[in-house]
Amino acid sequence: MGGTACLFLAMAVLAGCGRPGSEPASPLNSPYAAGAERQNVLYTAFTQRSPKYLDPASSYSVDETPYTYQIYEPLYGYHYLKRPYQLVPRAAVKVADPVYLDAQGRPLAGDVPGEQVAQSVYDIPIKPGIRFQPHPAFAVDGAGRDRYRHLQPGDLEGKYAITDFPETGTRELTADDYVYGIRRLATTRVVSPIFAHMAEYIVGFKEYGDRIRALDAQMRKGLDPTTRDLPWIDFRQYAFEGVEAIDPHTLRIRIKGKYPQFKYWLAMTFFSPIPWEADQFYSQPGMAARNLTLNYWPVGTGPYMLTEYRENRRHVLTRNPNFHGEPYPCEGSEQDRAEGLLDDCGKPTPFIDRIVFNIEKESVPLQGKFLQGYYDVPQAERGEYGVAYLVAAGDSQEKAALYAERGLKLPTTVETQNWYMGFNWLDPVVGKGDTPAQQERNRKLRQAISIAVDWEEYVTIFENSQAQVAHGPLPPGLLGYREPPAGANPVVYDIAEGQVARKPLDVARRLLAEAGYPEGRNAETGQPLVLNYDAMGGVSPAARSQFDWMQRQFGKLGIQLEIRSTDYNRFQDKMRRGVAQIFMWGWNADYPDAENFLFLLYGPNGKAKEGGENASNYANPEFDKLFERMKYLDDGPEKEALIARMVAIVQGDAAWLFGYFPKSGGAYQQWVGNGKPTQMIRNNLQYMKIDPDLRARKIAEWNRPVWWPVALVAALLVLLALPAWLMVRRRERAAAVYAGQSDRSAA
């Protein structure tokens, strides 16, 4: 019996508990139960930990967006397929144009100079008929009384998930829900990363925040400072002039002055509707202790709702039965059409019934399961997987063949982010310079270095060719970006007959000599020119190779580059004090507008003097004047023309070594449709689709039971058991002979 049990156990383990010729029944490393692969469910993973904040007032982290942007509906979003990115309505009827008012409240013309605008008033119409997801906060009894918003001690017994409340309800979304959500940003009970910024723009918001903080402090008097059960703040009772509902389906927001970029903030989940019923429901005593809060159980009107939250293990989004059904887009590029991304034109979304997120703490098991077909997308929010697979395929013919055989879709896109090498404008050698003559010499030095540092080579070596070399500060996808040769940097590249080529080193050497450093030495003292590169982070082997490469680039001109590597905190301190000379820095756009990159070069935004994001402390009066005009302009030819002039100024000044724009890539199984990689559009899961039948067939094909090891184990077991069996047989025969002899003797 023991040998038989071992044999069956070995067969079960090696064959995945299947039968010869059958499909595998829930192999050991499958993240779901047998048969689940045939359901209309997308399987993906998350790593490290569960999302920390799903409350839209607080949520800002990339790992939270796959949930928040599927559950909540901000007023606006982005067209899924169009590039440059185009703002489109989500819960709103349209993207509303503001009405401009002067200091006396009188309407102004739409093309009035921005400096004359005292207020911008946005009246945003909201689609009627939108309903919240089913939720116990809306549940009422037969008499219309709320069911769960006035619970007594003991009523929470046995309730640890929102699904533990059997009764649910819903109601229509109104403008007041957006008002409530914006007001709620002001409370200290919710740490919102955008309140301080919005307080600069929304009329009366700063003063409102002071008022709410004082109210909160008053409510906390006499309470244990550590208590999580605080009296509910009903924000319906505390209004301010900057945000109001002028009717059930019209939201009014007043902005100080003119701020065209405000419309992009309305596409972020910070501006999600919050029903007061849900806020009251979660404010009841005992809720926070059981993690019954908006951070764990959001309440929205979007295409999905959260139905399972197993911390650091598994999360499930389920189709919201009350979702109003946004149609799939019908416009896109010719490439989109060729890739089938327009095939579902006009069909109601979402296409997938459920989205399951399982934790995978290690990357190797995650990638292994993806290649086995058990995950449809490795991580919904990450853009590096597709790039990594492309790099691996380029390095290995075996992997390239495997990925092709598996039919993996690995599209890439250039993201709205950049990496650049900056010159500190406060530095006497590479910065602006004190006199006109010194300014000209420093400019030629920066231009010479810009020609010498070969970013095409850097991208090939260190980015595995999965990035685009930058000619200016603006990445593709933004209004004002121009593809080379039209947008090529004339300081660094020769442009002839539509071809772009990096200028010869002789041009850089001539500029270096004109700057006062022939062959990399000071023309007056003969001393070598030594520049300092301040690096963030330690000197790892990978960093060492990059530093060596940088030193070789400067060495082409005879310039010695000293590497000063410190930990990130020390590096940040140097940047704040403006003492770094040359450095590497990057920026990831909050919204797809040129202003969000050009403000990195705006003089009054200098990091050392103003604490802003202009890390180079670059200052050019002409650029600053154009920026102040450009930031007030709506999208159009005038704005594009100003952007082109501003880019030309910073190219001529060689304000940065413009570096590169990273790529991100999608990694989709062949049965996943409508996948288009982007880090700007976060509600992308509602547009994707699954072919479950194809998935089931491929999983069965790729994970067939391997029976020869079972036969081998069985043979080994037989061989091991045979000597013992023969020994037992010999003993039995010997015993039988002995017994026969004994019987004859007795007779």
N, C-alpha and C positions, 0 to 999 in steps of 0.2 A: 504493500500500500504506500509506503514512504517513497519508493522509487517512482511509482505511478503519479503521486501528487507532485513530485518535483518536475516530472516530465510535462504535466499539464500546466504547471506554473510557468515553466520556460516557454511553452508554446504561447501562452496568453500574453506574456511580456513582449516576446519578439514579434508576435503577429498583431499586436494592438487589440487583443480580445476578439479578433475576427475569425472568419471561416475561409477556407481556400476558395478563391474566386469571388469573394464578397467584398463590398466596400468596407473600409475600416470603420469600426464603431467607436467613436470618441477616443482617438489615440491619446497617449498619455500627455503629450505636450500641446494638445489642442486647447485653446482657451474657452471652448464652448462645448455644450453637450452634443451627443450624437444626433444628427438630423437638423441641428440648428443652422447649418450652412445652407440649407434649402429655403430659409426664411428671408424675407426682404429686410435684412438687418445689416448694417455696416459695422464691422469690427475693427477697432483701432486700439491704440495703447497710450498710456501716459507713464511717465517715469518719476522717480524720486518721491513725490507726495501728491496728495489730493490738492485741488485748487484751494487757496486760502480765503479768497474773497469772491463770492458770487453776488453779493450786494452791489448793484450797479453804481452806487455812490462811491464805493471804495475800489472796485475792480479795475486794475490797470495792467496786470501782468499778462504776458503772452499765453501762459498755460491756462489762464482762466477764460480766454476769449472763445474757445470752441463751445463753451457752455453759454456764456452770457449773450453772445450775439445770435444764438439760435433761440434763446428763451425770450429775450426782450426785443422790443421794436422801438428803436429811436425814431425820431421824426424822419430822418433822411438815411440814405445809405449810398452805395456806389454801384453803378452798372457793372454787372458781373463780368462782362466780356470786353467792354470798350477800353481802349488805351489811346491817349491819356485818360486817366480816371475821370469819370463823369458822375457828378452828384445826382442822385435820383430820389424821389420820395419813397418812404416806406410806409409809416403810419400816416404821413401827411398826404394831402391830395396833390400837392405840387411843391416844388422848391420856391418859396416865396421871396419876392424882391422886397427890400425894406423901403419904407417911406422915410425921407430925411426931414428933420425939423431944425429950425434955427433956435437961438437962445430964447426967443419969445414963444416957441412952440408952433411957429408957422411953417407950413410945408415948403420944401425947397425942390428945385428941379433935380431929376435923377443924375444929371451930369455935373452937378455943382462941385467945385473943389472940396476935397475932404476936410480941409481946415475950417470951412464954414459950417460944417454939420455939427450941431450940438447933440442931437440924438438920432439914432436909427431905430425905427419901430418896425418890428417883424410881426405881422399878423399871419399866422400859419394855420390854414384850414386842415382839419383832421378828418380822415375818412369815417363816415358813419357806419355803424353796424359791426365794427371790430369788437370782439368779446375776449375777456380774459379766459385763461385756461381754467378748467375745473379745479376748485381749491376749497378746503374747508372754511377759509375765512369768509367766503360768500354764502355758506350754507345757512338756510333758514328753515324753521319748522312750519307746520301747517298754518299757523297764525301770522307768519311773516316775521317772526322774531329771530334774531341771529342765533345760530346753534352753538358756536364755539368761541365767541368773542367775549364771553363773561364766565369763564370757567371757575369752578370752585376748587379748593385744595382737594387733592385726591382724584380729580377728573383726568389728570395726566397719567395716571397709573397705567403702565404698559404701553405708553405712547412714546416712541423714540424716532419715528419717521412720519413724514406727512401722510403716507399711505395708511397709517394706523388710525386715521380719522375716517370713518366709513362714509360720511355724508359730505358732499361737495356742492358748490353752486358756482355761478358766474354772473357777470353783468357787462354792460357795454362800456367800452373805453370812452372817456371824455377828456376834454382839455384840462379839467381840474386835476386829473391824475398826473399830467405833466407838471402842472403848477406845484402839486404836492411834492413830487420828486425833486424839483429844483429847490424848493424851500428846505427840504430835508438835507441838502448838501451843506447847509450852514451849521448844523449841530455838531458839537464836539463828541457826541455819542457815535457818530459815523466819521471815520477819518477819510476825508475825500482829498485826493491829490490835486484836484483842480479848483477847489474853492478859492484859494488865494488869487489864482489867475483870473477866474471869473468875477471876483469881487472888484477887479480893476475895470471891468467892462459893463457888467449888468447894473443898471441904475438902482442905487439904494441897497445893493447886495452886501456891501461891506458893513454898513450900519445895521442891516438886518442880522448879520452874523453876530455882531456885538450884542444885539438884543436877545437873540436866542441863547447865546452863551450865558448871559446873565440869568435868563429864565431857568436854564438847566441847573446852574449853581444854586438857585433858590430851591428848586425841587429836590436837590440832593441833601439839603440841610437836615441833619439829624440821622441820616442813613449811614450804614456801615460803608466806609470808602471802598471796600472790596466787593460789595454786592453787585450782582448782575441783574437784579430785578429792580428796575427804575420806573417811576411813574411815566406813563405814556405822554409824549408831547404830541398833541393833536395839531398838526401844522395847518389844518383848515382854519384854525382860530387866529393864526398869526400871519398877516399879509404884509406885503410891501409893494411899492409901485412898479418895480422893474419887471414883474412877472404876474400875469393875471389871465383868467379865462373870460373873454368878453361874451361868449355864449358857449353852450355845451360842446361845440365842435370847432372853436377857434381859440387858439392860444396866442397871446400877445407878449412879446419880449422886447423890452427897451434897452438899447445899448448906448453907452456914452460915445459920442462922436461917431465916426465912420470906421467900421472894422469888418471889411468884406470877408475875412477869413472866419468869422464867427459861424457862418453856415456849415463849415466843416466840423465844428464841435458838435453840432446837432446830429451828426452821423455817429457819434460815439455813445456808448451805453451809459455814460454819466447822465445823459438827458433821456433816460427811460422813464416811462410812466410808473408811478408807485401808487397802488390803490390804498386808500387810508385804512380800509378794512384789514388788509394784510399787515400793515404796520401795527395796528391795534392788536391783532391776533398774536403776533410774535412778541409784543411787549408785555404779555401776561406773565405773572410770576411762575417760575419753574421752566419756562420755555427755553431760556438761554442755557440753563444747566443741561438740557437734553439736546442741545444743538438744533433746536427748532427756531431757526432764524433765517433771514434772507441770505446770509452767507452760505447756508447749506441747502435751503429750499426756496429758490426764487419763485416769483409769481409774475408771469408775463403774458403777452399776447402773441408771441412769435410762433414760428412753425413747430417748435418742440417744447416739451416740459420735462423737468427732471423727475423721474419716478423711482430711481434707486440711487442711494448715496451710501456706499460702504467705504468708509474712510481708508485711504491708502490701499484699497483693494479693487473696487469696481464702481463705475457710475453708468447710469443708463438714461439716455434721452429718448422719450417716446413722442410720437406724433401728437401734437395738440389737436384734439378733435374740434376745437372751436376756432382754429386758424382760418382766416378768410381766404387763403389760397392765392398768393402772389404768382402771376404767370412767369414762366421761364422767358428770358429775353430773346428777342428776334433779330437783334442787330449785333454784328461783330465783324472781325476782319475776314479776309479771304482765307487766311490760315485757319481761323476758327471754323469756317465752313468746311474746309478740306478735312479737318480733324473730327468732324461730326458734332461740333459744339453748338450748332444751330438746329440740330435735328428735332429738338423738343420745343421749338418755338411755340409760345402761347400756352403750353400745357401748365396746369396748376402745380405749384410746388408746395410742400416737399415731395420727393419721389420715394424716399426711404421711410419705413415704418419706425425703426428704432436704430439708435446709435449706441453701441456698447464700448465703453472704455475700460480696459483691463490694465492693471499695473504690471509693468515689466521693468524691474530695477536695473537690469543689466542689458547692454546694447546687443551683445552676441545672441542671447536667446530671442530677443525681439526680432533681429534681422533674420535669424534662422526660421522663426515661425512665419515671418512675412514671405520668405522664399518658399515655404511649404504651402502657402495659400491660406493660412489660418488668420492672417490679418489682411484686410483689404487696403489699408493705408497704415504705414508704420506709426506716425504721430500726426494727428490732424493739423496741429498748429505749427509744426516745424518745417522749415524749407531746406534743411541741409541734407535730408536723406536722398532725394533725387540726385543732388549734386554728387554725393558720396558714391552712389551706384554708378554714375557716369564716369567718375574718376577711376573706380575699381575696374570698370569694363575697359577703360583705356589702358590700364596697367596689366590686365590679364586677359588673354584670349579665351581661356577657360571660363572666366566669369562672364565675359561678353557673350559667349555662346549660351551659357546658362540663362542669362537675362533675356536673350532673344528667344530661346526655347520656351521660357515661361511667359513671354509676351508682355513683359513689364513696360508700362508707359512711364517715361522719365522726361517730361517736358520741363523746360527751365524758363525763367524770366529774370530780367535785371530789376532788382528791388529799388525802392525809393529810399536808399541809404548810400552813404559814401564813406570812404576812408581816404584821408589826405595826410601829407606831411606839411606841417605848418612852420612858418618862420615867425618868431616873436617880434612884433613890430616895435617893441620897446628896447630891443637889443641894438647896441651901437653898430654892430658889424652886419648883421643880416636884416635888421629892422628898417624903419623908415629913414633914419638919418636926421641930423640936426640942421644941416645947411642944404641949400639946393644942390650944390656940387656933391656933397656926401650922399644925398638922396639918390642922385643919378648913379653914382658908383655902386651903392648898395643894390639898386634895382638891377644893374647889369650883373652883379654877382648872383642874385637870385635867379635871373634868367639863364645864366650859364649853368647853374646847378640843375635847373629845370630841364635843360636839354640833355645833360649828362645822365641823370637818373632814368634808367630805362624801365618804365612801368610795364611795357609789353613783356619784357623778360621776367619781371617780378610776378606778373599774373600767371605766366606759363609755369614758373617754378613753384611758387608758394600758394597759388590759388588753383593749380591744376587746370589752368585755362578756363576756369568757371567764374569769370568776372569780366567786366568791360572796362577798358582803360578810359579814364576821365579826361576830358578836354576843358572842363570848367566845373563849377560847383553844383550844377543841376543834373540829376540823374534822369534817364528816360522815364516817360509816363507823366511828366509835368508840363503844363503850359509854359512855353519859353525854351524848353530843351530843343536843341537842333542837332540832328545827326551829322557827323562828319561826312563829307568835307565842308558842308555849310557851317557847321559849328566847331570846326577844328581850331585848335589853339595856334594862332599864327606865330607866336613867340617860340614854340617848341617844334612845330612841324612845318615842312614845306608842302604847299598845296598846289598841284598842277594837273590840269586835265582830269579833274575828278579823283586824283590819287593823293593820298596823304602819307608822308614819310617823315620820320624823325630827322631833324636837322643834323648835319655832320658834326662831329666833335670839334672840328676846326672852328666852327662858328662859336661854340661854347668857349673854346680857348681864347678866341679873339675878344669876346665879351669879358672874360676873366681878366685879361690883360688891361682892357679899358677900365675895369673896376679897380685896378691898382694891384693886381696879384698875378703877374705873368708867371706861368708854369706853377701856380699855386704858392708863390712867395710874395711877401710884401715888397713892393717896388722900392720903398724907401729904406727899409731895414734889412731886407734879405731874409727875414725870418719866415719859416713856413706858416701857411695859414692853417690854423687849427680851429675846427668848429666842434661844438658839443651837441650830441644827440641824447636827449633825455627820454628814456624808455620807461614805460609802465610795466611793472612786473619784474620777476627775477630773470636770471639767465639760464633758461632751460636749453637743452640741445637744439630744439626747434628755433628758439629765439636766437641762439648763438649763430645759427646758419643765416638767419635774416640779417643780423648785425654784420656778419662778415660780408654779406652781399652789399649792404648799404655802404660799408667802408670802401669796397671795390668801386662802387659807382662814383663816390666823391674822389677816389684815388685816380680816376681817369683824368682828372684835372690837376692832379698833384695836391689836392686838399686832403688834410688829415682829419678824419672824423673820429672823435673820442666818444665812446659809448658810456653813458652814465645811467646805469639801470638801478632803479629803486623799487620798493614795494608801491602798490597802487596808492595808498594813503599819502605817502611822501611825494609821489608824482603829482597827485592832485593839489597838494600844498604848494608845490613849485608853480603849478599853473595858476593857482589863485593869486600868488604873489608876483607873477609875471617875470620869473627868473629863469625859466627854461629857454633855451636858445632855438633848438630845432626839435620837433616832436611829431609823433604820429597820433592822430585823433580820428574819430568817426562820428557820424550822426545818422540817426534813424528817424525818418519823418513822422510827425504826429498826424499830419494831413497832407494831401497831395497838392500843395501850392508852392510856387517858387519862393514866396516870402519865408517859408519854413526852412529854407536853406540859405537864402541871401541874408537873413538876419544874423547868420553866423559871421558875417563880415561887416556888419553895421557898427560904426564907431561907437555910438553911445551904448552899445551892448557889450563893450569890452569886459573881459573876465577880470583882469587885474584891478581896474579902477571902478567898475560898476557892478561886478559880480555877475555879469551876463554870460552868454554862451559864445561870445566872440573870443575863442581861446587864443587866437593869434594877436589879439589886441589891434587888429588892422584898422586903420583910419585913413580915409580918403574923402575929403569934403565933397567932391563931385559925386562919388558913389553914394555918400550919405544923403545928399540932396535928392538924388534919383530914387533912392530907397523910400524916402519919406513921401514921394509922389506915388511910387508904384504900390505901396502897401494900401493905399486908398482906392486903387483902381479895381474895377470888376474885370473879369476875363474878357479879352478882346484884343484887337490889333494894337491899340495904344499901349496896353500893358506888355504885350510881346515885344514891342519896339524898345520900351524902357528896359526890359530884362536883357535884351541883346546888348544894349549899351553898357549896362552894369557888368555883364559877363566880360565884355571886351576890356573894361577898365581893370578888373582883377586879373585877367590874363596878361595885360600889359605890365601891371605891377608885379606879376609873379607872386601874388600874395600867398599862394599855396603851391606845393607840388601836388597837382590835383588828384593823383593817385588812381583810384579805381572804384567802380560800383559793383558790389558783390551780386552774384546770382543766387537765387534760391530755386529749388527744383521740387516738383512733385514726384512722388513714387506711388503709382497706382497699379493694382492688378488689372489684367486684361478685361475683367468683368466689371470694372468700375467705369462709369461714364460721366462725362461733363466735368472732369477734373481739370482745373486750370490754376497753376500755382500763383499765389500772391500773398504778400504779408500785409497788404493794405485792406483788402476785403475780408472781413472776418466771419461773415454769415454764409460762407461758401458751401457748407454742408447741405444747406437746403436745396442747392441746385444739382447735387451729385445723385447718381443712381447706381443700382446694383443689378446684375443678372445672376440671381441665386442658382439657377439650374446650371449655368456654365461654371460657376464657382464649385458646385458640388461635384461635377464631372472632373474638373481639374484637380481638386483635392484628392479625389479617389485615385486619379491617374498618377499624381506625384507622390502619393503615400501608400502605394500598394504593399500588402503584407509580403515580407521576404521570408520564404519558407525554408530555404536551404539551411539556415542556421538551426532551425528546429530539428530538421532531419539529422544534422550533425550532432546536436546535443543528444537526440534520442539514440544515435549510434554509440556515442560515447558512454551514455548511461548503460546501454546493453553490454558494451565491452567491459565497463567497470563492474557490472553486476554478474557477468558470466563466470569469472573465477570463483566468486562467492557461491554462486549457484552450483557449480561443479563440486566445490568443497562440501556443500550441504548434501548433495547427492551421494558423494562418497561416504560421508558419515552415516547417511540413512542406510546405504547398502551394508556398511560395516556393522551397523546396529542390527540390521535384519539377520545377517549371518550369525552374529553373536547370539541373538535371540533363538535362532533355529538350533544352534548347538546346545544351548541351555535346555531347550525343550526335549531334545533327544537324550541328554544326560539324565534329565528327571524321569524320562520314561524307562 
